[in-house]
Amino acid sequence: MPGKQTKQKSIGGIKRRERTYGFVFALPAIFFFAIFYFLPIIKTLQISFYRWDFLSPPVFEGLKNYVVLLRSSEFHNSLRNSFYYAFGTTIPIWFIALGLAVLFNRITSTSWLYLVVYYIPVVVPLIVACIVWQIMYHPSYGVLTFITRPLGFVDIPWLTSSRLAMPSIILLSIWKGTPFYMVIYLAGLVSIPKEYTEAAQIDGANKYQVFWHITIPLLKPVILYVIVISIIAALQVFDPFYVMTKGGPGSATRVVTLFVNETAFQYLKVGTAAAASLVFFSLVLCLSLVILRFFRSSWE
């Protein structure tokens, strides 16, 4: 018995030391998130209760900024535009990226060369990509004009039409984001042991059965990660709307990020902008939790 108690104490001491070492190693990350994430959120929450224009001292107004947002048709429109853009971009990316990942996973010879070439859009700076695509969308001399003109479509107002502006930016975002998520899918496919697929093929399963009953179930964690991360990233996009359309024509492409920027730095309503940021953050957080719960419950 004394020997057993001594062994238990030594195991407990080792576990305590491991927890202590783990906490010490995690301190830099905790410090980083506290300084650059949690404190700004707390400060934004504080500002949202004030009327402030950067020039005069803040004036406490309670929940007035939130009431203003609830009654603001522009804020409601920016919310619709943000979610329209997010799902219009991410849903095609999920399927296109997965299809390309499966294709690259099956190609053995020189596949790395094709992969490098296809990954180029990711490393191109977003501002540069926006300017290039803005030129491509020009109704008179853009590249797309030379493609559509022989088909009978002349001078298409890609970025100046309220009906086409958002789909045009979505097309740019799909081109820019697909290779990134393709690589994530590809990493998940490579990590699947070949023994599973080989065993299924020996049992008589064809390629489609292997894909649906072996590959997809083993790829579920990666799929869930791609879904959540891509939606969050799409809802945070700012650059294309600012560079290519400035939220126009009218307010057809004014997303929440652009709404917050204009409210704070053009109209100098910092409190309202802070409240809009927090409302949007809460909606994105709730959406992420719902997606996680839905897919986990449906896959279990």
Backbone bond lengths (Angstrom), bond angles and torsions (degrees), N, CA, C in turn:
res aa  C-N    CA-C-N  psi(-1)  N-CA   C-N-CA  omega(-1)  CA-C   N-CA-C  phi
1 M - - - 1.471 - - 1.527 112.66 -
2 P 1.359 118.71 -46.87 1.471 117.61 177.91 1.520 112.60 -58.80
3 G 1.338 117.08 -38.11 1.460 120.09 179.26 1.520 111.63 -65.28
4 K 1.355 116.28 -37.86 1.456 120.68 178.86 1.515 111.41 -66.37
5 Q 1.361 116.64 -42.16 1.464 121.00 178.54 1.531 110.65 -63.95
6 T 1.334 115.76 -39.99 1.467 119.37 178.76 1.526 110.94 -63.43
7 K 1.339 116.05 -40.06 1.463 120.66 178.71 1.520 111.56 -64.63
8 Q 1.357 116.65 -41.29 1.453 121.04 178.91 1.533 110.77 -64.55
9 K 1.350 115.98 -40.34 1.465 119.56 178.82 1.527 111.25 -64.24
10 S 1.335 115.93 -40.81 1.464 118.70 179.77 1.525 111.06 -65.74
11 I 1.348 116.89 -39.40 1.470 119.99 177.27 1.522 110.30 -64.61
12 G 1.355 116.29 -42.01 1.458 119.74 178.03 1.524 111.94 -62.75
13 G 1.344 116.32 -38.78 1.467 119.32 177.60 1.511 112.35 -65.01
14 I 1.340 116.33 -39.58 1.466 120.29 178.08 1.517 110.74 -63.42
15 K 1.339 117.16 -41.58 1.460 120.62 179.83 1.523 111.47 -65.42
16 R 1.350 115.84 -40.21 1.470 119.18 178.21 1.525 111.04 -64.03
17 R 1.339 115.72 -41.13 1.462 118.73 178.00 1.529 111.19 -64.72
18 E 1.337 116.96 -39.55 1.457 120.08 178.47 1.524 110.84 -63.07
19 R 1.348 116.58 -41.71 1.457 119.36 178.11 1.524 110.93 -64.43
20 T 1.324 115.93 -40.16 1.468 120.01 179.53 1.522 110.95 -64.90
21 Y 1.327 116.74 -45.72 1.458 120.59 179.13 1.537 110.76 -63.51
22 G 1.331 115.48 -40.78 1.463 119.34 178.40 1.522 111.80 -61.51
23 F 1.328 116.27 -42.19 1.469 119.96 178.73 1.525 110.90 -65.54
24 V 1.333 116.67 -40.67 1.462 120.31 179.93 1.526 110.70 -63.12
25 F 1.343 116.63 -43.86 1.467 119.84 180.00 1.536 111.60 -68.61
26 A 1.335 116.22 -27.54 1.474 119.59 179.92 1.521 112.60 -83.42
27 L 1.327 117.79 -11.80 1.467 120.67 -177.06 1.532 113.37 -57.10
28 P 1.332 119.83 -45.61 1.477 117.87 178.84 1.520 113.11 -57.62
29 A 1.338 116.75 -42.41 1.470 119.35 178.63 1.525 111.01 -66.40
30 I 1.345 117.00 -41.08 1.463 120.16 178.02 1.528 110.56 -62.13
31 F 1.322 115.98 -42.48 1.458 120.73 178.68 1.527 110.57 -62.97
32 F 1.337 116.97 -42.47 1.459 121.57 -179.94 1.530 110.79 -61.13
33 F 1.348 116.69 -49.57 1.454 119.95 -178.79 1.523 111.80 -66.10
34 A 1.324 116.77 -35.10 1.463 119.75 179.02 1.520 111.41 -65.06
35 I 1.329 116.75 -41.35 1.462 121.04 -176.76 1.526 111.63 -75.78
36 F 1.332 116.99 -44.21 1.460 119.93 -170.20 1.524 114.22 -101.76
37 Y 1.344 118.93 -4.97 1.452 120.62 179.79 1.527 112.16 -125.24
38 F 1.332 117.05 -58.52 1.462 119.67 -173.63 1.522 112.22 -70.51
39 L 1.310 118.00 -45.04 1.461 120.02 -179.82 1.531 112.44 -63.37
40 P 1.343 119.77 -43.28 1.480 118.52 175.02 1.525 113.33 -60.51
41 I 1.339 117.01 -36.20 1.475 119.33 178.35 1.521 110.05 -65.17
42 I 1.328 116.55 -43.59 1.469 120.13 178.74 1.522 110.53 -63.61
43 K 1.346 117.08 -42.22 1.463 120.51 178.75 1.521 111.21 -65.17
44 T 1.328 117.17 -39.29 1.462 120.77 177.47 1.523 110.87 -63.53
45 L 1.332 116.30 -40.91 1.464 120.19 176.68 1.522 110.97 -60.64
46 Q 1.307 116.65 -41.35 1.461 120.47 178.77 1.536 111.07 -64.34
47 I 1.328 117.04 -45.06 1.465 120.90 -178.04 1.521 110.98 -64.92
48 S 1.336 117.33 -31.01 1.466 120.02 -175.73 1.521 113.03 -64.94
49 F 1.319 118.02 -14.25 1.467 120.99 178.38 1.530 112.59 -94.90
50 Y 1.337 116.79 6.23 1.461 120.33 -175.28 1.529 110.59 -123.60
51 R 1.339 114.35 157.50 1.461 121.51 167.56 1.525 106.84 -99.17
52 W 1.332 115.20 119.81 1.464 119.42 -173.61 1.517 109.01 -147.16
53 D 1.328 116.45 138.03 1.465 121.31 -178.77 1.525 112.51 -125.52
54 F 1.323 118.18 21.50 1.466 124.72 -179.28 1.534 113.01 73.13
55 L 1.325 118.02 -19.45 1.457 121.25 -173.42 1.521 112.39 -103.32
56 S 1.321 116.64 -44.56 1.463 121.42 -179.76 1.518 110.29 -102.16
57 P 1.335 117.29 162.79 1.472 119.78 179.25 1.527 111.52 -62.29
58 P 1.338 118.09 147.10 1.471 120.79 178.50 1.524 112.00 -62.51
59 V 1.328 115.55 143.13 1.463 122.32 179.04 1.525 108.07 -119.33
60 F 1.322 116.40 124.08 1.470 120.59 -177.72 1.523 110.15 -68.77
61 E 1.349 115.67 130.99 1.467 121.17 -179.72 1.516 112.96 -131.59
62 G 1.310 118.06 5.86 1.457 120.99 178.19 1.515 112.27 66.93
63 L 1.324 116.49 -128.61 1.470 121.84 -175.26 1.525 112.84 -93.64
64 K 1.318 117.47 14.24 1.465 120.30 -175.84 1.520 112.03 -60.14
65 N 1.344 117.88 -39.60 1.462 120.45 179.92 1.527 112.04 -62.29
66 Y 1.326 116.28 -36.50 1.461 119.83 178.66 1.524 111.04 -71.12
67 V 1.327 116.69 -36.24 1.469 120.21 176.55 1.519 110.24 -65.10
68 V 1.327 116.01 -40.74 1.467 120.30 177.77 1.522 110.32 -60.10
69 L 1.326 117.47 -41.26 1.468 120.60 179.82 1.521 111.48 -66.03
70 L 1.315 117.12 -40.45 1.459 120.28 -179.88 1.526 111.69 -62.52
71 R 1.316 116.61 -28.84 1.462 121.27 -178.61 1.537 112.42 -96.63
72 S 1.332 116.75 -1.92 1.458 120.55 -174.66 1.533 110.82 -88.02
73 S 1.327 116.13 116.37 1.469 119.95 177.19 1.527 111.38 -68.89
74 E 1.352 117.10 -30.04 1.459 120.29 178.37 1.527 111.49 -66.14
75 F 1.342 116.27 -39.48 1.466 119.44 178.34 1.525 110.37 -67.34
76 H 1.324 117.03 -41.62 1.461 120.37 177.84 1.526 110.39 -62.22
77 N 1.323 116.23 -40.79 1.464 119.84 178.54 1.527 111.50 -65.20
78 S 1.336 116.59 -39.34 1.468 119.73 178.63 1.519 111.42 -66.12
79 L 1.328 117.31 -34.47 1.466 120.00 175.51 1.524 110.71 -63.77
80 R 1.322 116.43 -45.99 1.470 119.85 178.62 1.519 110.76 -60.76
81 N 1.326 116.82 -43.07 1.462 120.08 179.90 1.528 111.53 -64.01
82 S 1.325 116.71 -39.66 1.468 120.07 -179.41 1.520 111.24 -63.20
83 F 1.323 116.99 -45.82 1.462 119.45 -178.19 1.535 111.16 -74.22
84 Y 1.321 116.80 -31.99 1.465 120.09 174.13 1.524 110.23 -61.88
85 Y 1.314 115.94 -47.40 1.461 120.12 178.52 1.528 111.10 -64.30
86 A 1.339 117.25 -44.36 1.463 120.75 -175.29 1.525 111.30 -61.58
87 F 1.327 117.01 -50.74 1.462 118.78 -177.45 1.523 111.64 -77.22
88 G 1.340 117.58 -30.05 1.458 119.90 175.28 1.514 112.58 -66.13
89 T 1.339 116.02 -26.28 1.464 120.54 178.95 1.522 111.97 -89.73
90 T 1.324 117.20 -47.23 1.460 120.53 -170.21 1.527 113.46 -74.20
91 I 1.328 117.72 -38.97 1.472 118.98 -176.70 1.535 111.34 -60.80
92 P 1.338 119.98 -48.06 1.474 117.70 174.47 1.525 113.33 -62.66
93 I 1.332 117.11 -36.04 1.462 120.27 -179.45 1.521 110.87 -62.37
94 W 1.326 117.84 -41.21 1.468 120.20 -178.08 1.529 110.72 -55.85
95 F 1.319 116.72 -46.21 1.464 120.28 -174.06 1.530 111.59 -80.58
96 I 1.339 116.70 -41.80 1.467 119.07 -179.92 1.528 110.47 -64.78
97 A 1.338 116.38 -44.73 1.464 119.88 -179.37 1.527 111.13 -63.85
98 L 1.330 117.47 -40.58 1.462 120.13 178.92 1.523 110.67 -65.22
99 G 1.331 117.56 -42.98 1.457 120.39 178.79 1.519 112.34 -62.24
100 L 1.321 116.80 -42.55 1.464 120.00 178.58 1.527 111.32 -67.41
101 A 1.336 116.61 -37.45 1.467 119.74 178.42 1.525 111.01 -63.35
102 V 1.318 116.33 -42.21 1.470 119.66 177.11 1.524 110.29 -63.15
103 L 1.323 116.77 -40.09 1.463 120.46 179.69 1.525 111.19 -64.88
104 F 1.331 117.74 -47.63 1.457 121.25 -179.91 1.523 111.32 -66.88
105 N 1.325 117.32 -29.83 1.462 120.14 179.45 1.523 111.49 -69.90
106 R 1.327 116.63 -26.81 1.462 120.09 -179.44 1.517 112.25 -87.90
107 I 1.336 116.99 -25.55 1.457 120.30 178.41 1.529 108.86 -78.08
108 T 1.297 116.89 127.28 1.467 120.32 -177.04 1.529 111.56 -103.46
109 S 1.325 117.51 -51.53 1.462 120.17 -175.92 1.524 110.38 -80.76
110 T 1.337 115.39 130.51 1.476 124.70 177.39 1.525 113.36 55.83
111 S 1.335 117.76 19.69 1.464 119.03 179.39 1.516 111.36 -66.97
112 W 1.342 116.81 -30.27 1.457 119.31 -179.88 1.530 110.91 -64.18
113 L 1.344 117.30 -32.30 1.459 120.25 179.60 1.529 110.53 -67.29
114 Y 1.326 117.36 -45.34 1.459 120.74 177.18 1.531 110.51 -63.32
115 L 1.314 115.86 -37.22 1.454 120.21 -179.63 1.522 111.27 -65.07
116 V 1.317 116.68 -42.15 1.466 120.84 178.31 1.524 110.22 -63.17
117 V 1.320 116.94 -44.95 1.467 120.48 -179.42 1.515 110.74 -63.40
118 Y 1.320 116.96 -42.56 1.459 120.03 -177.39 1.524 111.97 -72.39
119 Y 1.328 117.07 -20.91 1.462 120.34 -179.16 1.530 112.22 -83.36
120 I 1.311 118.00 -6.14 1.470 121.61 -177.66 1.530 112.74 -55.25
121 P 1.350 121.13 -42.62 1.472 119.03 179.71 1.515 114.39 -55.50
122 V 1.326 117.81 -29.30 1.460 120.38 -178.64 1.520 111.25 -69.36
123 V 1.327 117.08 -39.23 1.462 120.90 -176.61 1.528 112.21 -83.24
124 V 1.324 117.88 -12.78 1.463 119.95 175.08 1.524 108.49 -71.69
125 P 1.342 118.96 127.93 1.469 120.35 178.62 1.525 111.00 -55.95
126 L 1.326 115.78 141.52 1.464 120.45 -175.27 1.525 111.84 -61.46
127 I 1.323 117.54 -39.35 1.460 120.41 179.07 1.527 110.46 -61.78
128 V 1.325 116.18 -43.12 1.470 120.38 178.28 1.529 110.24 -62.00
129 A 1.328 116.18 -44.67 1.464 119.78 179.06 1.525 111.08 -61.43
130 C 1.321 116.91 -39.65 1.473 120.49 179.40 1.524 110.93 -63.11
131 I 1.321 117.07 -43.65 1.471 120.41 -179.76 1.526 110.80 -65.52
132 V 1.331 116.66 -42.86 1.469 120.45 179.28 1.529 110.58 -62.51
133 W 1.317 117.02 -45.65 1.464 119.82 -179.63 1.523 111.68 -69.78
134 Q 1.327 116.71 -30.08 1.460 119.47 175.63 1.529 110.54 -63.21
135 I 1.329 116.22 -39.12 1.471 120.30 175.83 1.530 110.33 -68.16
136 M 1.326 116.43 -40.82 1.463 119.90 178.72 1.529 111.95 -62.22
137 Y 1.337 116.02 -31.50 1.461 120.92 -178.67 1.529 113.10 -84.29
138 H 1.328 118.38 -1.13 1.465 119.38 -177.81 1.528 109.80 -60.48
139 P 1.338 117.65 129.81 1.477 119.88 -173.83 1.518 114.89 -67.94
140 S 1.347 118.17 -16.01 1.470 119.71 -177.06 1.517 112.80 -102.35
141 Y 1.349 117.20 -47.47 1.466 119.24 -174.66 1.532 112.89 -125.45
142 G 1.300 119.03 14.39 1.457 121.43 178.22 1.520 112.47 -71.28
143 V 1.318 115.58 156.94 1.466 120.67 -179.93 1.521 110.85 -60.50
144 L 1.327 116.67 -41.04 1.465 119.60 -179.26 1.522 111.65 -65.58
145 T 1.329 116.32 -27.86 1.468 119.37 177.97 1.524 110.78 -65.52
146 F 1.349 116.96 -39.99 1.468 120.41 178.49 1.524 111.44 -68.05
147 I 1.343 116.72 -22.94 1.462 119.83 177.74 1.519 111.31 -82.20
148 T 1.342 116.31 -41.13 1.467 120.38 -175.02 1.527 113.45 -84.51
149 R 1.342 117.24 -23.77 1.470 119.29 -177.02 1.525 112.66 -62.30
150 P 1.353 120.60 -44.18 1.473 118.81 176.65 1.525 113.39 -63.15
151 L 1.336 116.93 -20.40 1.461 120.24 179.38 1.520 112.14 -85.61
152 G 1.340 116.83 -1.41 1.456 120.31 178.34 1.513 114.59 99.13
153 F 1.318 117.37 1.09 1.466 121.14 179.10 1.530 108.22 -100.41
154 V 1.309 116.78 109.90 1.457 122.18 -173.64 1.528 109.89 -110.63
155 D 1.331 115.26 134.50 1.469 122.41 174.71 1.535 112.01 50.50
156 I 1.317 115.21 58.05 1.470 119.62 178.45 1.528 109.52 -73.41
157 P 1.326 118.60 125.42 1.470 121.02 -179.06 1.531 111.29 -81.38
158 W 1.324 116.44 75.86 1.455 120.68 -173.20 1.529 112.25 -56.57
159 L 1.322 117.41 -47.16 1.466 121.57 -173.24 1.526 113.15 -105.76
160 T 1.320 117.49 -3.57 1.468 119.98 -179.24 1.524 112.22 -110.88
161 S 1.310 116.88 5.14 1.460 121.25 176.01 1.523 109.00 -105.08
162 S 1.324 116.70 130.75 1.466 119.98 179.86 1.522 111.72 -64.46
163 R 1.320 117.03 -20.39 1.466 120.86 179.58 1.524 112.26 -85.90
164 L 1.351 117.36 -29.71 1.459 120.93 -174.06 1.522 113.95 -104.96
165 A 1.324 118.93 -15.95 1.468 121.12 -172.73 1.527 111.41 -62.22
166 M 1.324 117.14 -49.56 1.463 119.66 -178.62 1.526 112.17 -65.74
167 P 1.353 120.06 -47.06 1.475 118.54 175.46 1.520 113.30 -58.44
168 S 1.342 117.89 -31.85 1.464 120.02 178.82 1.520 111.47 -66.52
169 I 1.326 116.44 -41.61 1.465 119.85 177.51 1.526 110.45 -69.85
170 I 1.312 117.07 -35.79 1.465 120.68 176.85 1.525 110.42 -61.54
171 L 1.328 117.08 -41.05 1.468 120.54 178.72 1.528 111.03 -61.75
172 L 1.323 117.13 -42.45 1.465 120.77 175.48 1.527 111.02 -59.78
173 S 1.317 116.89 -44.62 1.463 120.86 -176.95 1.524 111.90 -67.21
174 I 1.319 117.21 -35.73 1.466 119.94 176.35 1.524 110.12 -64.25
175 W 1.329 116.69 -44.80 1.470 121.03 177.34 1.524 111.08 -60.31
176 K 1.329 116.89 -39.55 1.465 121.17 -175.89 1.522 112.19 -77.28
177 G 1.323 118.09 -36.10 1.457 120.34 -171.33 1.511 116.19 -95.16
178 T 1.334 117.49 -23.26 1.468 120.11 -175.70 1.524 113.47 -57.83
179 P 1.334 120.38 -46.48 1.476 119.06 -178.84 1.525 113.41 -60.52
180 F 1.330 117.15 -34.48 1.468 119.60 -179.71 1.528 111.20 -63.14
181 Y 1.320 116.32 -48.45 1.467 119.56 -179.14 1.522 111.35 -74.71
182 M 1.328 117.23 -25.06 1.464 120.16 173.70 1.522 110.70 -61.03
183 V 1.323 117.25 -41.74 1.464 121.21 -179.99 1.531 110.30 -65.44
184 I 1.329 117.08 -37.72 1.467 120.03 177.51 1.527 110.03 -64.12
185 Y 1.333 116.61 -46.05 1.465 119.74 175.76 1.528 110.72 -59.53
186 L 1.320 116.39 -42.83 1.463 120.76 -177.66 1.521 111.23 -62.56
187 A 1.334 116.48 -38.45 1.470 119.58 176.73 1.521 110.59 -63.28
188 G 1.335 116.76 -39.04 1.467 119.31 176.86 1.517 112.50 -66.63
189 L 1.332 117.16 -39.32 1.466 120.30 179.18 1.521 111.71 -66.52
190 V 1.318 116.71 -39.85 1.467 120.26 -179.69 1.528 110.73 -65.41
191 S 1.321 117.40 -31.72 1.470 120.81 -177.59 1.524 113.32 -77.33
192 I 1.337 118.06 -10.35 1.464 120.48 178.57 1.530 108.99 -75.31
193 P 1.316 118.77 123.79 1.470 120.58 -179.50 1.534 111.86 -60.63
194 K 1.294 116.66 134.74 1.455 120.90 -179.32 1.528 112.20 -68.03
195 E 1.333 116.62 -18.82 1.468 119.09 -178.54 1.524 111.74 -61.18
196 Y 1.378 116.35 -33.34 1.461 118.95 -179.39 1.520 111.46 -66.21
197 T 1.326 116.01 -47.19 1.460 118.83 -179.47 1.525 111.69 -68.49
198 E 1.312 116.89 -37.41 1.458 119.65 178.93 1.524 111.12 -65.84
199 A 1.336 116.62 -39.69 1.463 119.79 178.18 1.524 111.05 -65.32
200 A 1.347 116.97 -39.50 1.463 119.98 178.53 1.525 111.19 -66.39
201 Q 1.316 117.57 -38.73 1.464 120.73 178.83 1.524 111.38 -67.74
202 I 1.327 116.28 -35.87 1.475 119.39 176.66 1.527 109.98 -64.68
203 D 1.353 116.73 -34.49 1.467 120.54 178.89 1.521 112.76 -77.64
204 G 1.337 117.89 -0.01 1.461 120.99 174.91 1.509 115.23 102.84
205 A 1.334 119.15 7.07 1.464 121.42 -179.90 1.519 110.45 -76.03
206 N 1.341 116.02 137.86 1.460 119.38 176.79 1.536 109.39 -85.98
207 K 1.346 116.40 -177.10 1.452 120.59 -174.82 1.523 112.36 -64.04
208 Y 1.343 115.96 -39.37 1.459 119.20 -178.71 1.531 111.19 -68.71
209 Q 1.317 117.25 -39.70 1.468 120.48 177.47 1.520 111.28 -65.90
210 V 1.333 116.71 -39.00 1.467 120.03 177.09 1.530 110.23 -63.30
211 F 1.335 115.26 -41.00 1.465 119.06 -178.35 1.523 111.40 -65.60
212 W 1.342 117.47 -46.39 1.462 120.35 -174.81 1.515 113.12 -78.16
213 H 1.317 118.37 -31.77 1.457 120.58 -173.10 1.525 113.79 -105.40
214 I 1.323 117.38 -13.65 1.465 120.65 178.36 1.531 111.08 -116.79
215 T 1.329 116.35 -55.58 1.472 120.36 -173.37 1.519 112.01 -68.08
216 I 1.320 116.85 -51.56 1.467 120.14 -176.08 1.532 112.08 -62.32
217 P 1.337 120.15 -46.85 1.477 118.34 177.92 1.525 113.60 -59.87
218 L 1.326 117.92 -38.67 1.458 120.32 179.41 1.533 111.94 -75.01
219 L 1.326 116.34 -18.45 1.465 120.89 -178.99 1.531 112.45 -94.90
220 K 1.314 117.89 2.03 1.471 121.33 -174.99 1.531 113.56 -57.33
221 P 1.334 120.10 -44.03 1.479 118.06 177.93 1.519 113.19 -60.15
222 V 1.328 116.46 -38.56 1.466 120.17 178.63 1.522 110.37 -68.00
223 I 1.325 117.21 -41.32 1.466 121.06 178.85 1.519 110.57 -61.46
224 L 1.323 116.64 -43.75 1.464 120.80 179.12 1.521 110.42 -62.92
225 Y 1.324 116.78 -42.31 1.466 120.73 178.38 1.527 110.87 -61.23
226 V 1.329 117.15 -45.25 1.465 121.49 -179.42 1.526 110.54 -63.19
227 I 1.325 117.24 -42.56 1.464 120.90 -179.01 1.521 111.09 -60.94
228 V 1.326 116.50 -50.37 1.470 120.17 -176.27 1.522 111.23 -67.47
229 I 1.333 117.04 -48.13 1.464 120.78 -176.43 1.525 110.95 -65.78
230 S 1.321 118.02 -39.81 1.464 120.29 -178.15 1.525 111.25 -67.21
231 I 1.315 117.87 -39.34 1.467 120.62 178.83 1.521 110.38 -65.87
232 I 1.328 116.79 -45.89 1.467 120.10 179.35 1.526 110.62 -61.14
233 A 1.336 116.63 -43.75 1.465 120.37 -179.86 1.525 111.31 -64.53
234 A 1.336 117.13 -40.46 1.463 120.18 -179.08 1.528 111.70 -67.20
235 L 1.310 117.28 -35.47 1.464 120.24 179.47 1.525 112.35 -72.10
236 Q 1.328 117.50 -15.08 1.463 121.06 -180.00 1.531 113.25 -97.16
237 V 1.313 117.73 -1.63 1.467 120.82 -174.11 1.528 110.44 -66.45
238 F 1.326 115.14 138.04 1.460 122.11 -178.73 1.530 112.08 -131.89
239 D 1.326 116.74 -43.56 1.464 122.01 -169.00 1.533 114.56 -56.90
240 P 1.336 120.62 -50.17 1.472 118.69 -176.70 1.521 113.21 -59.54
241 F 1.313 116.70 -38.57 1.463 120.01 -178.28 1.530 110.96 -70.96
242 Y 1.315 116.34 -34.99 1.463 119.79 179.82 1.525 111.42 -74.86
243 V 1.318 117.40 -40.13 1.462 121.47 -175.63 1.521 111.45 -79.43
244 M 1.325 118.05 -42.16 1.455 121.31 -168.07 1.521 113.83 -92.78
245 T 1.337 118.00 -34.72 1.467 118.87 -173.19 1.522 114.20 -131.92
246 K 1.323 118.09 -15.55 1.471 121.53 -175.21 1.540 111.52 56.50
247 G 1.330 116.03 28.73 1.458 120.32 -179.62 1.507 114.41 88.23
248 G 1.315 117.88 -5.93 1.457 121.46 -176.67 1.520 112.22 -94.42
249 P 1.305 116.71 -172.12 1.465 126.15 -5.60 1.525 112.17 -67.43
250 G 1.329 115.46 139.14 1.458 119.59 -171.92 1.506 108.91 67.50
251 S 1.314 116.60 -116.53 1.462 121.93 174.92 1.523 110.32 -129.01
252 A 1.334 116.54 29.19 1.468 121.39 -174.61 1.512 112.26 -66.93
253 T 1.333 118.33 -27.68 1.464 121.09 -179.60 1.529 111.96 -122.94
254 R 1.308 117.16 22.21 1.470 119.77 178.20 1.526 108.43 -82.73
255 V 1.319 116.36 99.67 1.462 122.49 178.66 1.530 108.91 -87.50
256 V 1.324 116.71 175.63 1.461 120.51 -174.90 1.525 111.35 -63.79
257 T 1.331 117.23 -40.16 1.464 118.93 -179.77 1.526 111.37 -60.93
258 L 1.322 116.77 -39.79 1.462 120.38 177.71 1.521 110.78 -71.86
259 F 1.321 117.15 -36.64 1.470 121.52 176.56 1.525 110.88 -60.24
260 V 1.331 116.57 -44.25 1.462 120.95 179.34 1.519 110.59 -64.10
261 N 1.337 116.71 -43.64 1.459 120.57 179.73 1.530 111.29 -61.37
262 E 1.322 117.07 -46.75 1.465 120.47 -178.91 1.522 111.09 -66.49
263 T 1.337 116.68 -41.22 1.465 120.02 -178.43 1.516 111.32 -63.88
264 A 1.331 116.92 -39.01 1.461 120.39 -176.52 1.519 112.71 -80.32
265 F 1.330 117.59 -45.17 1.462 120.53 -167.88 1.527 114.37 -104.58
266 Q 1.333 117.86 -15.12 1.464 119.81 174.53 1.524 111.73 -101.87
267 Y 1.341 115.31 -45.95 1.460 119.60 -178.93 1.527 112.85 -95.48
268 L 1.345 116.65 -4.54 1.468 123.06 176.67 1.530 112.81 55.82
269 K 1.323 115.96 36.75 1.465 121.81 174.57 1.523 107.84 -106.28
270 V 1.331 115.01 76.74 1.460 120.79 -171.68 1.524 110.94 -68.16
271 G 1.328 117.06 -38.76 1.461 120.08 179.71 1.512 112.12 -62.81
272 T 1.319 116.78 -43.34 1.465 120.45 178.06 1.524 111.14 -64.62
273 A 1.333 116.68 -40.25 1.466 120.36 178.02 1.530 110.85 -63.94
274 A 1.335 116.49 -40.35 1.468 119.64 178.52 1.523 110.75 -64.56
275 A 1.331 116.92 -41.08 1.467 120.33 178.19 1.528 110.65 -64.04
276 A 1.343 116.63 -40.99 1.461 119.58 178.04 1.525 111.16 -62.77
277 S 1.330 116.95 -39.51 1.467 120.66 178.29 1.524 111.19 -61.80
278 L 1.325 116.67 -43.08 1.466 119.88 -178.32 1.522 111.67 -69.98
279 V 1.332 116.96 -39.89 1.466 119.59 177.43 1.528 109.86 -62.05
280 F 1.310 116.34 -44.22 1.466 120.48 179.72 1.522 110.91 -66.01
281 F 1.322 117.21 -41.57 1.464 121.21 176.96 1.523 110.65 -59.48
282 S 1.318 117.31 -42.37 1.471 121.13 179.69 1.518 111.00 -64.84
283 L 1.342 116.92 -40.97 1.463 119.92 178.82 1.523 111.58 -64.88
284 V 1.323 116.91 -42.60 1.465 120.62 179.14 1.524 110.76 -65.03
285 L 1.339 116.48 -41.11 1.468 120.21 178.38 1.518 111.10 -62.98
286 C 1.331 117.09 -45.52 1.472 120.48 179.16 1.525 110.79 -63.34
287 L 1.334 116.65 -41.56 1.463 119.87 178.77 1.519 111.32 -62.53
288 S 1.324 117.64 -41.29 1.463 121.37 179.09 1.527 110.88 -63.44
289 L 1.328 116.93 -42.72 1.462 120.40 179.46 1.523 111.36 -65.60
290 V 1.336 116.85 -39.57 1.465 120.57 178.38 1.520 110.58 -63.69
291 I 1.337 116.25 -44.42 1.469 120.26 179.51 1.529 110.65 -62.26
292 L 1.330 116.80 -45.09 1.463 120.10 178.88 1.519 111.44 -60.79
293 R 1.323 116.55 -44.75 1.471 119.89 -178.62 1.524 110.76 -67.56
294 F 1.331 116.69 -40.35 1.464 119.94 -177.67 1.520 111.12 -64.33
295 F 1.322 116.71 -49.44 1.467 119.37 -176.17 1.525 111.45 -70.94
296 R 1.313 117.40 -34.92 1.469 118.36 178.49 1.504 111.42 -67.01
297 S 1.353 116.99 -41.68 1.460 120.02 179.84 1.519 111.81 -69.65
298 S 1.348 116.98 -35.04 1.460 119.63 -178.95 1.513 112.78 -76.79
299 W 1.340 118.17 -21.81 1.453 121.83 -177.87 1.521 112.90 -97.43
300 E 1.316 116.76 -11.02 1.468 118.40 -178.97 1.516 111.26 -80.75
